[in-house]
Each structure stands twice: as structure tokens, then as C-alpha cells.
Amino acid sequence: MTRADRTVVTVTGDLDLDHVDPLNSVLLGACSDPGAPERVVVDLTRLAFCDSAGLNALLHARLLCESNGRTLILADPGPQFLRLLSITGADLLFNLSGPEAGERGERGYGPTPAAP
């Protein structure tokens, strides 16, 4: 879904090697198409599972957004995904929003500080 101020990409089910290609295609356009909104929000509310292939897709999208002057926001990540981010150290790289992420930063769209 594209709004004037953001593109929202909703992920459902498993984000693994068998299911990552469609997300890569959508994120490529959202992160690099001329005229696309400056914010790309990946809604993870319905994400059941994410492995390293899914995480790599999101890391690649983050770099694409940065190189095109855009911001990637991961919205409503669940406990499994947050654990994956923490284990890999990627939690320091993403802008997170939502109750599980702690709603930190401006409207939750800032980096989540490390837990004490």
C-alpha cells in the first residue's frame, strides 16, 4: 500500500529462503523507484517466522533505502524476530516501532536502545 508519506509492505507467514523472493521484489521498488515515498514501513504484525534469508532481505532493503534517501521502518516486530535481531546484532541497525519494540524514538521510529 502506498500513501503520500509512506509505502507500507505487509509480511505474512514465514520469511525464509522459500518465501523471500516476492518480498525482495516489492522492497526493491519501494526503496529505489523514483518518486516513491521517503518512508518504507515493513509491517511485521503477521510475520510468523524469519530466518537469515529474511533478515538479509531486510538488511539489503535498509541499504537500498539509505542510498536513495529513504528510511526503512520495521513495524510491530514480534518476539521471535526481535530475538533474531538481538542475536545477530541487527537490532542496532533498524528503526523499529510497535509495542514489542518499546515504542522508542519519535512515534517509535527511532533506533531501539540496547536493553540494560
Number of C-alpha atoms within 10 A of each C-alpha: 8 14 10 9 11 18 20 20 19 15 15 13 13 16 21 17 13 10 14 19 15 10 18 17 11 12 26 16 13 27 27 19 11 9 7 18 19 20 21 24 24 21 19 20 16 14 18 15 17 19 15 13 16 21 19 14 20 21 16 16 24 23 15 20 21 15 12 14 12 20 22 27 22 22 24 22 23 18 12 14 19 18 14 17 17 14 10 12 11 14 20 14 12 19 21 29 25 19 13 13 22 13 18 17 14 9 10 18 21 15 19 19 12 9 5 3
